[in-house]
């Protein structure tokens, strides 16, 4: 873990938590206890792990609701590029 989009930009152990949030977003069925153990081994506490998971899960949940209902983007927000990913701006 720790090899996600934040690797090299964000210092461990936070890069590990961000990589896990990425995994939770892209492949939630592949997440499990082994990931939590790895986050603990990287130096994160249970409260930090829980907070990170809740934030990632909440944003995933809200985005899926908005997508399912066809909610328009807020003014000034650009749509994601084809294939996903962050938009600079």
Long-range contacts (C-beta under 8 A, 24 or more apart in sequence): 1-35, 1-38, 1-39, 1-42, 2-42, 12-42, 12-43, 13-39, 13-42, 13-43, 13-44, 16-42, 16-44, 17-44, 17-48, 17-49, 17-52, 18-52, 20-52, 20-53, 20-56, 21-52, 21-53, 21-55, 21-56, 24-53, 24-56, 24-57, 24-60, 25-56, 25-60, 28-60
